[in-house]
């Protein structure tokens, strides 16, 4: 907000002019999606490939780093979530974590791109420690910021249409950020990383600005502010976990999200290998960039395409048919076989598009948070703590995905370029990578379909929950007015 004095009066000039308050909130909320889209898209696409093929990280060091990372990944989420829910400052209860934590995240994002020794290939232990520091520090700040961002989806409103609006704006921001991240593909050169590193520095600065804007301008609501009857004074973390242990829908969501994380991180970690060793040798070079661009960019648009469907038919149905579609397409892809690349490449693209139903999972978890507030008569949302507790079980899947991929390729010369491989060896490696591309989503989809069948926060049950929660909130507001 900028001010100037006109004829003795102070007038306010706002960045977005005369738009509704909910739209202002949604736009401000989307800046964190923009920044996280930049950092995550670049980090997940190149981090594993950089350390394995450029720095030539040893497999044993890779496994140990992933094991330590999985433990750290599980511990920091509930701890950060509990601290965030029980910390309040003059600037607010949620927004300072985005404003200042986002700046730290943008800084640690730069760690992997600059080697810690003059010859990282020869300095095996230094490279291993470098890899561990990169993934653990990146995850720590990612957790701190995105726990709050995910919690805000539940805290800003209880109305599903408003939540869809927030999610849609955040996905647009994430799309723009991911598009900036995808530009890095044209700077990526394993033999000379100078231009890529410059690009990462610029991306880091842009991301820090986006986090600052959200943290400085988002308006906190009643469910986010501290109350005279604080939940933290009535129940400790262990008691909170015991309450969650009795909530069926919470654990069904945890299982669903864990499998989706496993599937997504396998795909993201090995995408550059899919491109280099499977797609490049078979796809005509003059048009391959069009296909790769479609695989990178088109999925980012799917949240906007799917949002009207979610508004009309509900998030539950959208996710159900997306899982079913992925299962069918992945099965067809495997049955067709790697030799018919003119067909399976488009099936793979379709699977990637349906994977974006993952962007609606936080909406489902917001309903789970609503159920928790109602079942346990909470006056203040503990949404960050709930996100933290579920991450204990979800985050290890993010480490397990790359580990399974590397294990399947063990014994194969996946570090070598295509030109250095014998035809028979290349064919064997391509078959393993092809299996990762289609068998993983097929198996994950089948398990998710069974889990989703038992989740009952949809239809009449969800409407009844919303009505009770609205009545409870209205009664609480009237009581506060009387007091």
C-alpha positions as CSV (number, residue, x, y, z in Angstrom):
1,X,0.0,0.0,0.0
2,X,1.4,3.3,-1.0
3,X,0.1,6.7,0.2
4,X,0.2,10.3,-0.9
5,X,-1.3,13.5,0.4
6,X,-3.9,15.1,-1.9
7,X,-5.5,18.4,-0.8
8,X,-4.8,17.7,2.8
9,X,-6.2,14.2,2.7
10,X,-4.4,10.9,2.8
11,X,-5.5,8.4,0.1
12,X,-4.5,4.8,-0.2
13,X,-3.3,3.2,-3.4
14,X,-3.4,-0.6,-3.4
15,X,-1.7,-3.0,-5.7
16,X,-4.9,-4.7,-6.8
17,X,-7.4,-1.8,-6.7
18,X,-11.0,-2.3,-5.9
19,X,-11.3,-6.1,-5.8
20,X,-13.2,-8.1,-3.2
21,X,-11.5,-9.0,0.1
22,X,-11.7,-12.8,-0.7
23,X,-10.0,-12.2,-4.0
24,X,-7.3,-10.1,-2.4
25,X,-6.7,-12.9,0.1
26,X,-6.5,-15.4,-2.7
27,X,-4.0,-13.4,-4.7
28,X,-1.8,-12.8,-1.7
29,X,-2.1,-16.5,-0.8
30,X,-1.0,-17.4,-4.4
31,X,2.4,-15.6,-4.1
32,X,3.6,-18.4,-1.8
33,X,2.5,-20.9,-4.4
34,X,4.5,-18.9,-6.9
35,X,7.7,-19.0,-4.9
36,X,7.4,-22.6,-3.8
37,X,6.8,-23.6,-7.4
38,X,10.1,-22.0,-8.5
39,X,12.2,-23.7,-5.8
40,X,10.6,-27.1,-5.8
41,X,10.4,-27.5,-9.6
42,X,14.2,-26.8,-9.9
43,X,15.3,-28.7,-6.9
44,X,13.4,-31.9,-7.5
45,X,14.2,-32.0,-11.2
46,X,18.0,-31.6,-10.9
47,X,19.1,-32.4,-7.3
48,X,19.4,-36.2,-7.6
49,X,20.7,-36.2,-11.2
50,X,23.3,-33.5,-10.2
51,X,24.8,-35.5,-7.4
52,X,24.6,-38.9,-9.1
53,X,25.8,-38.1,-12.6
54,X,27.8,-34.8,-12.2
55,X,29.3,-35.1,-8.7
56,X,29.2,-39.0,-9.0
57,X,27.9,-39.5,-5.5
58,X,28.6,-43.1,-4.3
59,X,25.5,-45.3,-4.0
60,X,26.2,-46.2,-0.4
61,X,26.4,-42.5,0.5
62,X,23.2,-41.9,-1.4
63,X,21.4,-44.6,0.6
64,X,22.7,-43.4,4.0
65,X,21.8,-39.8,3.2
66,X,18.3,-40.8,2.2
67,X,17.8,-42.8,5.4
68,X,19.0,-39.9,7.6
69,X,16.8,-37.5,5.5
70,X,13.8,-39.8,6.0
71,X,14.3,-39.6,9.8
72,X,14.8,-35.9,9.8
73,X,11.9,-35.4,7.4
74,X,9.6,-37.3,9.8
75,X,10.7,-35.5,12.9
76,X,10.7,-31.9,11.8
77,X,7.1,-31.8,10.6
78,X,5.3,-32.5,13.9
79,X,7.8,-30.4,15.9
80,X,7.4,-27.4,13.5
81,X,3.7,-27.8,13.3
82,X,3.2,-27.8,17.1
83,X,5.5,-24.8,17.5
84,X,3.7,-22.9,14.8
85,X,0.3,-23.6,16.3
86,X,1.4,-22.5,19.8
87,X,3.4,-19.4,18.8
88,X,1.9,-16.0,18.4
89,X,3.7,-12.7,17.6
90,X,2.6,-9.2,17.0
91,X,2.7,-9.8,13.3
92,X,0.4,-12.8,13.5
93,X,0.2,-16.5,14.2
94,X,0.9,-17.8,10.7
95,X,2.3,-15.2,8.4
96,X,5.7,-14.6,10.0
97,X,6.7,-18.2,9.2
98,X,6.1,-17.5,5.5
99,X,7.7,-14.1,5.6
100,X,11.0,-15.0,7.3
101,X,11.1,-18.8,6.7
102,X,10.6,-18.2,3.0
103,X,13.8,-16.0,2.9
104,X,15.7,-18.9,4.6
105,X,14.3,-21.4,2.1
106,X,15.4,-19.3,-0.8
107,X,19.0,-19.2,0.6
108,X,19.4,-22.9,1.3
109,X,18.0,-23.7,-2.2
110,X,21.3,-22.5,-3.5
111,X,23.4,-25.1,-1.5
112,X,23.5,-28.0,-4.0
113,X,24.5,-26.1,-7.1
114,X,27.9,-25.0,-5.7
115,X,30.3,-27.9,-5.0
116,X,32.0,-28.0,-1.6
117,X,35.3,-29.1,-3.0
118,X,37.4,-28.4,-6.1
119,X,36.9,-32.0,-7.3
120,X,33.6,-33.4,-5.9
121,X,34.2,-36.7,-7.8
122,X,37.4,-37.4,-5.9
123,X,36.1,-36.0,-2.5
124,X,33.6,-38.8,-1.9
125,X,32.8,-38.1,1.7
126,X,32.6,-34.3,1.2
127,X,30.1,-34.9,-1.6
128,X,28.1,-37.2,0.6
129,X,27.9,-34.6,3.4
130,X,27.1,-32.0,0.8
131,X,24.1,-34.1,-0.5
132,X,22.9,-34.7,3.0
133,X,23.1,-31.0,3.9
134,X,21.3,-30.0,0.7
135,X,18.3,-32.2,1.1
136,X,17.9,-31.8,4.9
137,X,18.2,-28.0,4.9
138,X,15.9,-27.6,1.9
139,X,13.3,-29.8,3.5
140,X,13.5,-28.0,6.9
141,X,12.6,-24.7,5.4
142,X,10.1,-26.2,2.9
143,X,8.4,-27.8,5.9
144,X,8.4,-24.6,8.0
145,X,6.8,-22.6,5.2
146,X,4.5,-25.1,3.5
147,X,3.1,-26.4,6.8
148,X,1.7,-22.8,7.3
149,X,0.6,-22.5,3.7
150,X,-1.3,-25.7,3.8
151,X,-2.8,-24.9,7.2
152,X,-4.0,-21.5,5.9
153,X,-6.2,-23.3,3.4
154,X,-8.2,-24.7,6.3
155,X,-7.9,-21.6,8.5
156,X,-8.9,-18.8,6.1
157,X,-12.4,-20.2,5.5
158,X,-14.7,-23.2,6.0
159,X,-16.6,-22.8,2.8
160,X,-15.6,-25.3,0.1
161,X,-16.1,-23.0,-2.8
162,X,-13.9,-20.3,-1.1
163,X,-11.3,-23.0,-0.5
164,X,-11.5,-24.1,-4.1
165,X,-10.9,-20.4,-5.0
166,X,-7.8,-20.2,-2.8
167,X,-6.5,-23.5,-4.1
168,X,-7.1,-22.4,-7.7
169,X,-5.2,-19.1,-7.2
170,X,-2.4,-20.9,-5.4
171,X,-2.2,-23.4,-8.3
172,X,-2.0,-20.5,-10.8
173,X,0.9,-19.0,-8.8
174,X,2.5,-22.4,-8.6
175,X,2.1,-22.8,-12.4
176,X,3.8,-19.4,-13.0
177,X,6.6,-20.4,-10.6
178,X,7.0,-23.8,-12.1
179,X,7.1,-22.3,-15.6
180,X,10.0,-20.1,-14.4
181,X,11.6,-23.3,-12.9
182,X,11.0,-25.1,-16.2
183,X,13.1,-22.5,-18.1
184,X,16.1,-23.9,-16.2
185,X,15.9,-26.9,-18.6
186,X,17.4,-24.7,-21.3
187,X,20.3,-23.6,-19.0
188,X,21.0,-27.2,-17.7
189,X,24.4,-28.4,-19.0
190,X,26.2,-31.1,-17.0
191,X,29.6,-30.1,-18.5
192,X,29.2,-26.4,-17.7
193,X,26.9,-25.3,-14.8
194,X,27.9,-21.6,-14.8
195,X,24.7,-20.3,-16.6
196,X,22.5,-22.7,-14.6
197,X,23.9,-21.4,-11.3
198,X,23.3,-17.8,-12.4
199,X,19.7,-18.7,-13.2
200,X,19.3,-20.4,-9.8
201,X,20.5,-17.2,-8.0
202,X,17.9,-15.1,-9.9
203,X,15.2,-17.7,-9.2
204,X,16.1,-17.6,-5.5
205,X,15.7,-13.8,-5.3
206,X,12.3,-14.0,-7.1
207,X,11.1,-16.7,-4.6
208,X,12.2,-14.6,-1.6
209,X,10.2,-11.6,-2.8
210,X,7.0,-13.8,-3.3
211,X,7.3,-15.1,0.3
212,X,7.8,-11.7,1.7
213,X,4.7,-10.4,-0.1
214,X,2.4,-13.1,1.3
215,X,3.9,-12.8,4.8
216,X,3.4,-9.0,4.8
217,X,-0.1,-8.7,3.3
218,X,-2.2,-11.8,4.2
219,X,-4.9,-11.0,6.7
220,X,-5.3,-13.6,9.5
221,X,-8.8,-14.7,10.5
222,X,-10.5,-15.7,13.8
223,X,-9.6,-19.4,13.4
224,X,-5.9,-18.4,13.1
225,X,-5.6,-16.0,16.0
226,X,-4.9,-17.0,19.6
227,X,-7.8,-17.4,22.0
228,X,-8.3,-16.9,25.7
229,X,-9.1,-20.6,25.8
230,X,-6.0,-21.9,24.1
231,X,-6.0,-25.5,23.1
232,X,-2.4,-25.8,24.0
233,X,-3.2,-25.1,27.7
234,X,-5.7,-28.0,27.7
235,X,-3.9,-30.8,25.8
236,X,-0.3,-31.7,25.1
237,X,1.1,-33.2,21.9
238,X,0.7,-36.8,23.1
239,X,-2.9,-36.1,24.0
240,X,-3.4,-34.5,20.6
241,X,-1.9,-37.6,18.9
242,X,-4.2,-39.9,20.9
243,X,-7.2,-37.9,19.7
244,X,-6.1,-38.2,16.1
245,X,-5.5,-41.9,16.5
246,X,-9.3,-42.4,16.8
247,X,-10.1,-40.5,13.6
248,X,-10.5,-43.0,10.7
249,X,-10.6,-40.4,7.9
250,X,-7.3,-38.9,9.1
251,X,-5.5,-42.2,8.7
252,X,-7.1,-43.0,5.4
253,X,-5.9,-39.6,4.1
254,X,-2.4,-40.3,5.4
255,X,-2.2,-43.6,3.6
256,X,-3.5,-42.0,0.3
257,X,-1.1,-39.1,0.5
258,X,1.9,-41.3,1.4
259,X,1.4,-43.4,-1.8
260,X,0.9,-40.3,-3.9
261,X,4.2,-38.8,-2.5
262,X,6.0,-42.0,-3.3
263,X,4.7,-42.1,-6.9
264,X,5.4,-38.3,-7.5
265,X,8.9,-38.4,-6.1
266,X,9.9,-41.4,-8.2
267,X,8.7,-39.6,-11.3
268,X,10.3,-36.3,-10.4
269,X,13.6,-37.7,-9.4
270,X,14.2,-39.7,-12.6
271,X,12.5,-37.5,-15.2
272,X,15.8,-36.2,-16.6
273,X,16.9,-39.8,-16.9
274,X,13.6,-40.8,-18.7
275,X,14.3,-37.9,-21.1
276,X,18.0,-38.6,-21.7
277,X,17.9,-42.4,-21.9
278,X,14.4,-43.4,-23.0
279,X,12.7,-40.6,-24.8
280,X,15.7,-38.9,-26.6
281,X,16.9,-42.0,-28.4
282,X,13.5,-42.8,-29.9
283,X,11.7,-39.4,-30.3
284,X,12.7,-37.3,-33.4
285,X,15.0,-34.6,-32.1
286,X,13.4,-31.7,-34.0
287,X,10.0,-32.2,-32.2
288,X,11.1,-33.8,-28.9
289,X,11.3,-30.4,-27.2
290,X,7.5,-29.9,-27.9
291,X,6.7,-33.2,-26.1
292,X,9.0,-32.4,-23.2
293,X,7.5,-28.9,-22.8
294,X,4.0,-30.5,-22.8
295,X,5.0,-33.0,-20.1
296,X,6.5,-30.1,-18.0
297,X,3.9,-27.4,-18.6
298,X,0.5,-28.9,-19.3
299,X,0.1,-30.7,-15.9
300,X,0.5,-27.3,-14.3
301,X,-2.7,-26.2,-16.0
302,X,-4.8,-29.1,-14.8
303,X,-5.8,-27.6,-11.4
304,X,-7.5,-24.8,-13.3
305,X,-9.2,-27.3,-15.6
306,X,-10.2,-29.6,-12.8
307,X,-11.5,-26.8,-10.4
308,X,-14.9,-26.4,-12.1
309,X,-15.3,-30.2,-12.0
310,X,-14.5,-30.2,-8.3
311,X,-17.0,-27.3,-7.7
312,X,-19.8,-29.3,-9.5
313,X,-19.2,-32.9,-8.5
314,X,-17.0,-32.6,-5.4
315,X,-13.4,-33.2,-4.7
316,X,-14.0,-36.8,-3.6
317,X,-15.3,-37.8,-7.1
318,X,-12.6,-35.9,-8.9
319,X,-9.8,-37.7,-7.0
320,X,-11.6,-41.1,-7.4
321,X,-11.8,-40.9,-11.2
322,X,-8.3,-39.4,-11.5
323,X,-6.9,-42.4,-9.6
324,X,-9.0,-44.8,-11.7
325,X,-7.8,-43.1,-14.9
326,X,-4.1,-43.3,-13.9
327,X,-4.5,-47.0,-13.1
328,X,-6.1,-47.8,-16.5
329,X,-3.6,-45.7,-18.5
330,X,-0.6,-47.1,-16.7
331,X,-1.8,-50.7,-17.2
332,X,-2.3,-50.0,-21.0
333,X,1.1,-48.4,-21.2
334,X,2.8,-51.5,-19.7
335,X,0.8,-53.9,-21.9
336,X,1.7,-51.9,-25.1
337,X,5.4,-52.2,-24.3
338,X,8.3,-49.9,-24.9
339,X,8.6,-50.7,-28.6
340,X,5.4,-48.8,-29.5
341,X,6.6,-45.5,-28.3
342,X,4.2,-43.5,-30.6
343,X,1.4,-44.7,-28.3
344,X,2.8,-45.0,-24.8
345,X,4.4,-41.5,-24.9
346,X,0.9,-40.0,-25.1
347,X,-0.3,-42.3,-22.4
348,X,2.5,-41.2,-20.2
349,X,1.6,-37.6,-20.8
350,X,-2.0,-38.4,-19.8
351,X,-0.9,-40.0,-16.6
352,X,1.2,-36.9,-15.8
353,X,-1.9,-34.8,-16.3
354,X,-4.1,-36.9,-14.0
355,X,-1.4,-36.8,-11.4
356,X,-2.3,-33.2,-10.8
357,X,-5.3,-34.3,-8.9
358,X,-2.7,-34.2,-6.1
359,X,-3.3,-30.5,-6.1
360,X,-6.7,-31.1,-4.5
361,X,-5.5,-33.3,-1.7
362,X,-5.1,-30.3,0.7
363,X,-8.7,-29.5,0.2
364,X,-9.6,-33.0,1.4
365,X,-7.3,-32.6,4.4
366,X,-9.0,-29.3,5.2
367,X,-12.2,-31.2,5.6
368,X,-10.4,-33.6,7.9
369,X,-9.2,-30.6,9.9
370,X,-12.8,-29.4,10.1
371,X,-13.9,-32.8,11.4
372,X,-11.2,-32.7,14.0
373,X,-12.3,-29.3,15.2
374,X,-15.9,-30.5,15.6
375,X,-15.1,-33.9,17.2
376,X,-12.8,-32.3,19.8
377,X,-14.7,-29.0,20.3
378,X,-11.6,-26.9,19.4
379,X,-12.0,-23.1,19.4
380,X,-8.6,-22.6,17.7
381,X,-7.5,-24.5,14.7
382,X,-4.5,-26.9,15.2
383,X,-4.2,-27.3,11.4
384,X,-0.4,-27.0,11.3
385,X,0.0,-29.7,14.0
386,X,-2.3,-32.0,12.0
387,X,-0.2,-31.4,8.9
388,X,2.9,-32.1,10.9
389,X,1.6,-35.4,12.4
390,X,0.5,-36.7,9.0
391,X,3.9,-35.9,7.6
392,X,5.6,-38.3,10.0
393,X,4.1,-41.1,7.8
394,X,4.0,-39.3,4.5
395,X,7.5,-37.8,4.2
396,X,9.4,-41.1,4.4
397,X,7.7,-42.0,1.1
398,X,9.6,-39.1,-0.5
399,X,12.9,-40.7,0.4
400,X,11.7,-44.3,-0.4
401,X,10.8,-43.3,-4.0
402,X,14.3,-42.3,-5.2
403,X,15.8,-45.2,-3.2
404,X,13.6,-47.8,-5.0
405,X,14.5,-46.2,-8.3
406,X,18.3,-46.4,-7.6
407,X,17.9,-49.9,-6.3
408,X,16.2,-51.1,-9.4
409,X,19.0,-49.6,-11.5
410,X,21.8,-51.0,-9.4
411,X,24.2,-53.0,-11.5
412,X,23.4,-51.0,-14.6
413,X,25.6,-48.2,-15.9
414,X,23.0,-45.4,-15.5
415,X,25.7,-42.8,-14.9
416,X,27.0,-43.1,-18.5
417,X,25.6,-41.2,-21.4
418,X,23.7,-43.0,-24.1
419,X,26.6,-42.8,-26.6
420,X,28.9,-44.7,-24.2
421,X,26.5,-47.7,-23.8
422,X,26.4,-50.9,-25.8
423,X,23.0,-51.4,-27.5
424,X,22.1,-54.4,-25.3
425,X,23.0,-52.6,-22.1
426,X,21.0,-49.5,-23.2
427,X,18.0,-51.7,-24.0
428,X,18.1,-53.2,-20.5
429,X,18.4,-49.8,-18.8
430,X,15.6,-48.4,-20.9
431,X,13.4,-51.4,-19.9
432,X,14.0,-50.7,-16.2
433,X,13.3,-47.0,-16.6
434,X,10.1,-47.8,-18.6
435,X,9.0,-50.0,-15.8
436,X,9.4,-47.1,-13.4
437,X,7.3,-44.9,-15.7
438,X,4.3,-47.3,-15.8
439,X,4.4,-50.0,-13.2
440,X,4.8,-47.6,-10.2
441,X,1.7,-45.5,-11.1
442,X,-0.2,-48.7,-11.8
443,X,0.5,-50.3,-8.4
444,X,0.1,-47.1,-6.5
445,X,-3.2,-46.4,-8.2
446,X,-4.6,-49.8,-7.3
447,X,-3.8,-49.3,-3.6
448,X,-5.1,-45.8,-3.6
449,X,-8.4,-46.9,-5.1
450,X,-9.0,-49.3,-2.3
451,X,-8.1,-46.7,0.4
452,X,-10.3,-44.0,-1.2
453,X,-13.3,-46.3,-1.1
454,X,-13.4,-46.2,2.7
455,X,-13.0,-42.4,3.0
456,X,-16.5,-41.1,4.0
457,X,-16.0,-37.3,4.2
458,X,-18.1,-36.6,1.1
459,X,-21.7,-36.2,0.0
460,X,-24.2,-36.1,2.8
461,X,-21.6,-36.7,5.5
462,X,-19.6,-33.7,4.4
463,X,-22.6,-31.4,4.1
464,X,-23.7,-32.4,7.7
465,X,-20.2,-31.7,9.0
466,X,-20.2,-28.2,7.3
467,X,-23.6,-27.4,8.7
468,X,-22.6,-28.3,12.3
469,X,-19.3,-26.4,12.0
470,X,-21.1,-23.3,10.7
471,X,-23.6,-23.5,13.6
472,X,-20.8,-23.9,16.1
473,X,-18.9,-21.0,14.7
474,X,-21.9,-18.8,14.7
475,X,-22.7,-19.7,18.3
476,X,-19.1,-18.9,19.3
477,X,-19.2,-15.5,17.6
478,X,-22.4,-14.6,19.4
479,X,-20.9,-15.7,22.7
480,X,-17.8,-13.5,22.1
481,X,-20.0,-10.5,21.3
482,X,-21.9,-11.0,24.5
483,X,-18.7,-11.3,26.5
